[in-house]
């Protein structure tokens, strides 16, 4: 179990996807698991989709972790990607649905602050109607929970600064999912 000190940064995990479309619901399930950890200063939201209303809670934290499924082939695995909040996007282009980077930009535009953001993308193969996950997504979910714990712990140790090269901490890799592949 992670331990977080009082001066640690505020962290928001947002899992999203359609929980009635099998693998697409894994983001919500992971967010619920993160919430069950009961970590202080870590808030976890389970959402059907990302909406502009999330900009306000994002502006109140130091670290945001977005969790979603992506259509993958059997060779693909968990991806952990640092988000760069490209300021060239216009907040007016958001419309009614959003992606993680545009939400970070919207938070900065509306509230003057945007957290460092990471996307944890879990591989999925079955997006048909149903509520169970494919074996690939089950494995990806377990790996995602480890990766999220590392993101939280690294963010806490470094005071919210998670490195600049798209990898965790001091430039080291995030680890692997037991099969020798690095998270990317």
N, C-alpha and C positions, 0 to 999 in steps of 0.2 A: 504494500500500500504506500502511496506517495504521502509525504508529509510536507505541508506548506507553512512557511513562517508568516507572521502577521504582516511584514513589510512586502510580501510578494505581490506581483502584479495581478490585476484582475484579468480573468480569462473567460472567453465565451466560446463554447463549442455549439455549432449549429449543424444538426443532421437533417437532411431533407431528401424527399423523394416520395413516390406513391406507394404506400404500404399495401395496396391491393394489387400491385403489379410485380409480384414475386421479388426478384433481385433488386428492383428499384427502391424497395422499402428499407434497404440495409442502412442507409444514412440515419433514418429515424431510430432504428433499433440500436445502433451504436451510440447515438446521443442519449438514449434512455439508459444504456449501460453506464456511460460516463456520469450521468446524473446520480446513479445509484452508488457511485464511489463516495459521495458526500464530502468532497473536498472543499475547504473554505476558499472563497474568492474564485471558484470555478462554477460558472453557470452553464447549463446545457439545455438547449432548446431542440425540440423535435418538431419539424415543420413539413407541411405537404410541399411547399415551394418557397423560394426566396422572394420576399416582397420588399418594397422600399421602406416599409415601416420598421424594418430591422436596422436601418441606419442609426437610429437613436441609441439602442443598446450597444451597437458596435462602437459608437463614439465614446462610450463610458468604460471601455476596457483597453488593455495594453496588447493583448494577443487574441486573435480570432482564429478558430479552427473550423473550417467548413468540411462536412463529411457527406459524400455522395457516391452513388454507383455510376459506373460508366460501362458501355458495351465493350466487351473484351473478347479476344481470341484465347484459346487455351494456353498460349505461350505468354500472355500478358499477366502481370500481377499488380499488387498494390502500388499506387503512385502517391508520393508525398511531394507536393510542389509548393514552393514559396510564391506567394502572390505579390506582384509588384505595384498594384494600384496605379495603372497607367493614366496619368492626368490628361492625356490627349482625348479621352472619352468625355463626352458631354453628359451631364446628369439628365438633360432633357431627352436623351436617347434611351432612357431606362424603360419607359412605358409601364406596363402592368406587371411584368416579370423581370427578374434580375438575375445576375450571376455574381459570384463572390467579388470579383474585382470591381464591378460597377457599384456594388454596395459599399465597398471601402471608399471609393471616390465620393459617393453620395454622403457618407458620414463626414468626410473631411469638408466637403462643400457646405453642408448644412450646419454642422456643429463644430467645425474648426479642428477636429481631431479624428484620426483614423488609426486603428490598431495595425500592428504587423499581422499579416494574414497568411495562413497555410491552407491548402486544399489536400484533404486525404481522400483519394479517389479509389474506390473499391471495385475490383473487376466483377462484372455480371454477365451472364449469358442468357438468362431467361427473364423476359420482361412481359410475359403473358399474365393473364389474370390469375391470382392466387396469392397465398400468404406465406409460403415456405420459400426458402432460399436454395439455390443450386449448391452443389458441393464446392464449386469454385468460390462462390460468394461467402459461404460459411468459413472457408479458410481465410479469405480476404478480410472478413470481419474480425477474426482472431488476431490477424496481423495488424489490422488498423487499431485495435485497442492497445496493443503494445506500442505502436508508433505514436498514438495520441498521448499515452502516459509519458513517453520520452519527450514529446513536444512540451507538455506541461512541466515536466521536471526541469528540462533545459531552460525554459522560459523563466521559471522560478529562480534557478541558480544564477542565471545571467541578468536578472532584473528586467526581464522582458525583451532583451536583445538576443535574437537567435541567429546571428551570423548573417552574412550578406550574399553568400554564394549559392543559395537555394538548398543548402544542406544544413543539418542541425549543428548547433554549438560551435566547436572549435574547428570546423571544416571536416570533421569526421563524418562517416556515413551513419545513417540511421540504424544500421544493423541489417539483418536479413530475416526472411520469413521461414527459416529452417531449411530452405532448399538451395541456399547459396546465392540467390538473386538479391541484389541490393534494391531497396526501395528507391524509386525515382519518380 
